[in-house]
Structures are given as structure tokens and as C-alpha cells.
Amino acid sequence: MPTIHPTAEVDQDVTLADSVVIGPNCFIRGEVAIGEGSRLVANCCLNGPLRLGAGNTLYPNVCLGFAPQDRKYPPGRAGAGVVIGDHNVFHDGFTLHRATADAPTRVGDHNRFLANSHIGHDCVIGDRCTLNNGALVGGHVEVADEVVLSGHAVVHQFCRLGRLSMMMALEGITKDLPPFCLVTVKRSVSGLNAVGLRRAGLGAHLPALRRAFDILYRQRLANTAAAQRIAQELPGDPLVGELVHFVRTATRGVLPYVSARQTGKGAAKNRKARKTG
């Protein structure tokens, strides 16, 4: 039998696996199903339709499945809800909203969402992603596997983030971030996520990806022309193929490029201005 604290409120429509633990002052309403081994530590609020898989941990003040922050959406409409996979960790104050469209807001497996991070309505989040403290993902965003958003990074609605991409702290993007790339300054790509690729056991692909990155960002080609040239020059590498497909299917366009040298000059200029101001 599931363990439910006496102060928790659980609707009759809620389905709990036998090993689920519901801590004090939790509130679960509507058509909610929670899988084996999941644990709500305390003060968590879940609103259906919602399916939460196995082995998930929800820390205090996590809120899942409530109405989206969309003026056009009737707050009482249940909609397609939320579907969450297995072995995710939701830290204090995390929020995620239900979908406005026919498909649910989705979260995969083995993700970690740190304190006060947020995922908007109609998002699709892959596996093994990390949203650090205060990271914000707008509605209708697609996040591929193993993406990292550093503290207070912000993603505009309808953007896509490719696999193993990374955003540094306090950065924001309004266009698609290609797979394996870094955002470090000025809403722009600054290089490849070489450390992340090596940690994922994909370091052997770095030479081909560096050449592809050079064609895409340093040869002053239009995105379509760059993708075609990359495909012609580097046809055998699957990660390069993934990058080409991402660029070809971008509807918002991909982020522009700012080199590390340009970033350094800008920082030096700002320091000089502060000294002479």
C-alpha cells in the first residue's frame, strides 16, 4: 500500500503504486497516476491529467500540471495534461504547466530540475537534462537529450535546443540552439560543447564537428548552403548528420556566432570604459 501522510489531500481519482510515498501537506487533484517508488517529500501540488512515472522525487513546493500562463487558455480546461517519465528529480519550487494543445507537456527520464526552475506549457523535454537554479523554459520549447541550462538561463517560446547543447548562466536565447554547441554571451553560439561531448564518450567526433562548425559559422554562408556543404564534405559522421538535420529543420533560424576573441575584446572594452568613466 502507498504511504500517505495524514495531512495530505489525495482525490479519489488519483492512482498510486504500492511503493509511492506522499509526504505532509501534499495536494493531489484530478486524474493523476504515480508510478512505483516515486516520493513527494512535502508541500507538493499535483493537478491532473498527469502521469508521473517510477522513481521520481519531488521536493517541497513542486507544482505540476496546473493551468498554463497563457491569457488565451481557459483556466478550468483540463486539456491533454502532463506526462513525465522515470527517475527525475524535481527540486524545491519547480513548476511545470499542462498543455494547451492536443499533445501533453512531456518530460523524459533521468532529468534534474533544480530549485525554482520552470518549464512552460506544451514543452517536450528529453532525457538526462539539467536545469539549474532559476532556469526558465518558455512554452512550446523542444529540449533534446543531455542539455544543460545554467543558473537563470532563459529560453524563448517555440525555440529548440539540440542534444548536448549548453547555455551559460544568465544567458537568454530567441532562436534555435544547434546540437553540441555552447551559448556563453550575447544570445549567440560561441563554440562546441567539447567537454560535454567527451564526458558523453563522443570525443572521437570532435574533429568532424569542428569542421562542420567552421562551415556553418565562419564561412559566411547562408544556413541552407552551409548545411548542404557540410553534408557533402562530411557524409559519414552521424553527429554531423544530426547537426545538418537540425539546421535544415529550423523554423526560427539558428543562433548567430560570436567568437571567443570577439567576446574577449568586448569584455576588455567594457573594463576600460569602467576605468576611464
C-alpha positions in Angstrom: 0.0 0.0 0.0 1.2 3.6 -0.7 2.3 5.7 2.3 0.2 8.8 2.6 0.8 11.4 5.4 -2.4 12.3 7.4 -2.1 15.9 6.3 -2.0 15.2 2.6 -5.1 15.6 0.4 -5.5 12.9 -2.3 -8.5 12.8 -4.6 -10.4 9.6 -5.3 -9.4 9.8 -9.0 -5.7 9.5 -8.1 -3.9 6.2 -8.8 -0.9 5.4 -6.6 1.5 2.5 -7.0 2.1 0.5 -3.8 5.5 1.9 -3.0 4.6 5.6 -3.5 5.3 7.9 -0.6 3.1 11.1 -0.2 4.6 13.5 2.4 2.9 16.1 4.6 0.7 18.8 3.2 0.8 17.5 -0.3 -2.3 18.2 -2.6 -3.1 15.8 -5.5 -6.3 16.5 -7.5 -7.9 15.1 -10.6 -6.8 12.2 -12.9 -3.2 11.6 -11.6 -1.3 8.4 -11.7 2.1 8.0 -9.9 4.4 5.1 -10.5 6.4 2.8 -8.3 9.0 4.3 -6.0 8.1 7.9 -6.5 8.2 10.2 -3.5 6.6 13.5 -2.7 8.7 14.9 0.2 6.3 17.6 1.4 4.0 20.5 0.2 3.8 19.3 -3.4 0.8 20.2 -5.5 -0.2 17.9 -8.5 -3.1 18.6 -10.8 -4.4 16.2 -13.4 -4.5 15.0 -16.1 -1.0 13.9 -15.1 1.1 10.7 -15.4 4.2 10.6 -13.2 6.4 7.5 -13.8 8.5 5.4 -11.5 11.3 6.5 -9.2 10.7 10.3 -9.3 11.5 12.6 -6.3 9.6 15.8 -5.7 11.0 18.2 -3.1 8.9 20.8 -1.3 6.8 23.3 -3.2 6.9 21.5 -6.5 3.8 22.2 -8.6 3.0 20.1 -11.7 0.1 20.2 -14.1 -1.7 23.4 -13.3 -3.1 25.8 -15.9 -0.6 27.4 -18.3 0.4 31.0 -18.0 -1.5 31.8 -21.3 -4.1 34.6 -21.4 -6.0 32.7 -24.2 -6.3 29.4 -22.2 -9.4 28.9 -20.1 -8.0 28.1 -16.6 -10.6 25.4 -16.0 -9.9 23.4 -19.1 -8.1 20.1 -18.3 -6.6 19.6 -21.8 -4.0 17.0 -22.6 -2.2 17.5 -19.3 1.3 16.3 -18.5 3.3 13.1 -19.0 6.5 12.6 -17.0 8.9 9.6 -17.3 11.0 7.9 -14.7 13.8 8.7 -12.3 13.6 12.5 -12.5 14.4 14.8 -9.6 12.4 18.0 -9.1 13.9 20.3 -6.5 12.3 23.0 -4.4 9.9 25.3 -6.1 10.0 23.8 -9.6 6.9 24.4 -11.7 5.6 22.8 -14.9 2.3 23.6 -16.7 -0.1 21.4 -18.6 -0.5 21.6 -22.4 -2.8 24.0 -24.3 -2.7 21.7 -27.4 -3.8 18.1 -28.1 -0.5 16.6 -27.0 0.6 16.8 -23.4 3.6 18.6 -22.0 6.3 15.9 -21.8 9.3 15.2 -19.7 11.6 12.2 -20.3 13.8 10.2 -17.9 16.7 10.9 -15.6 16.4 14.7 -15.6 17.3 17.0 -12.8 15.4 20.3 -12.3 17.0 22.5 -9.6 15.3 25.0 -7.3 12.9 27.5 -8.8 13.4 26.4 -12.4 10.4 26.3 -14.7 9.1 24.6 -17.8 6.2 26.1 -19.7 3.2 24.6 -21.4 3.5 22.3 -24.4 7.2 21.7 -24.0 8.9 18.4 -24.8 12.0 17.7 -22.6 14.3 14.7 -23.4 16.4 12.6 -21.1 19.3 13.4 -18.8 18.8 17.1 -19.0 19.8 19.6 -16.2 18.0 22.8 -15.5 20.0 24.7 -12.8 18.5 27.1 -10.3 16.1 29.6 -11.8 16.4 28.4 -15.4 13.2 29.3 -17.4 11.9 27.5 -20.5 9.0 29.2 -22.3 6.0 27.4 -23.9 6.3 25.1 -26.9 10.0 24.6 -26.5 11.7 21.3 -27.5 14.8 20.3 -25.5 16.7 17.3 -26.7 18.7 14.9 -24.5 21.6 15.9 -22.2 21.0 19.6 -22.5 22.3 21.8 -19.7 20.8 25.2 -18.7 22.9 27.0 -16.2 21.5 29.3 -13.5 18.8 31.7 -14.6 19.2 30.9 -18.3 16.1 31.8 -20.3 14.7 30.1 -23.4 12.1 32.0 -25.5 8.9 30.2 -26.5 9.0 27.9 -29.6 12.8 27.5 -29.6 14.6 24.2 -30.0 17.7 23.1 -28.1 19.7 20.3 -29.7 21.3 17.4 -28.0 24.3 18.1 -25.7 24.0 21.8 -26.1 24.6 24.1 -23.1 23.7 27.6 -22.0 25.8 29.5 -19.5 24.3 31.4 -16.5 22.1 34.5 -17.1 22.0 34.0 -20.9 18.8 34.0 -23.0 18.1 32.8 -26.5 15.3 33.6 -29.0 16.5 31.3 -31.8 17.3 27.6 -32.1 20.5 26.3 -30.4 22.1 23.6 -32.5 23.2 20.3 -31.0 26.7 20.1 -29.4 27.0 23.9 -29.2 27.6 26.4 -26.4 26.0 29.8 -25.6 28.2 31.9 -23.4 27.4 35.5 -24.3 25.1 37.9 -26.3 22.4 35.3 -27.3 25.0 33.7 -29.6 26.8 30.5 -30.1 30.5 30.7 -29.1 31.8 27.2 -29.8 31.3 23.5 -29.4 30.5 21.8 -26.1 33.7 19.8 -26.2 33.7 18.9 -22.5 30.2 17.6 -22.7 30.9 15.5 -25.8 34.0 13.9 -24.1 32.0 13.2 -21.0 29.4 11.5 -23.1 32.0 9.3 -24.8 31.7 11.2 -28.1 35.1 12.9 -28.2 36.1 11.0 -31.4 33.5 13.0 -33.3 35.1 16.4 -32.4 37.3 16.8 -35.5 34.4 16.3 -37.8 32.2 18.5 -35.7 34.8 21.3 -35.6 35.0 21.3 -39.4 31.2 21.3 -39.6 31.1 24.2 -37.1 33.6 26.1 -39.2 31.5 25.8 -42.3 28.3 26.7 -40.5 29.6 29.7 -38.6 32.8 31.0 -40.1 32.4 30.7 -43.8 29.7 33.4 -44.1 27.3 31.0 -45.8 23.5 31.0 -45.6 22.3 28.2 -43.3 20.8 26.2 -46.2 24.1 26.5 -48.2 26.2 25.7 -45.1 24.1 22.6 -44.4 24.5 21.3 -47.9 28.2 21.9 -47.9 28.6 20.1 -44.6 26.6 17.1 -45.8 28.8 16.9 -48.9 32.1 17.2 -47.1 31.3 15.1 -44.0 28.8 12.5 -45.1 29.9 9.6 -42.8 29.7 11.1 -39.3 26.3 10.6 -37.5 26.7 13.6 -35.2 27.5 15.8 -38.1 24.3 14.4 -39.8 22.4 15.3 -36.7 23.7 18.9 -36.8 22.8 19.2 -40.5 19.3 17.9 -39.9 18.8 20.3 -37.1 19.9 23.3 -39.2 17.7 22.2 -42.2 14.6 21.9 -40.0 15.0 25.2 -38.0 11.9 27.4 -38.4 13.1 30.2 -36.2 16.6 30.2 -37.6 19.7 29.2 -35.6 21.6 31.4 -33.2 24.3 33.6 -34.7 28.0 33.2 -33.8 30.2 35.3 -31.6 33.8 34.1 -31.3 35.7 33.9 -28.1 38.1 36.6 -29.4 35.2 39.0 -30.0 33.9 38.2 -26.6 37.3 39.0 -25.0 37.5 42.3 -26.9 34.1 43.3 -25.8 34.9 42.4 -22.2 38.2 44.3 -22.3 36.5 47.3 -23.9 33.9 47.4 -21.1 36.6 47.1 -18.4 38.5 50.0 -20.0 35.3 52.1 -20.1 34.6 51.5 -16.4 38.2 52.6 -15.5 38.0 55.8 -17.5 34.4 56.6 -16.7 
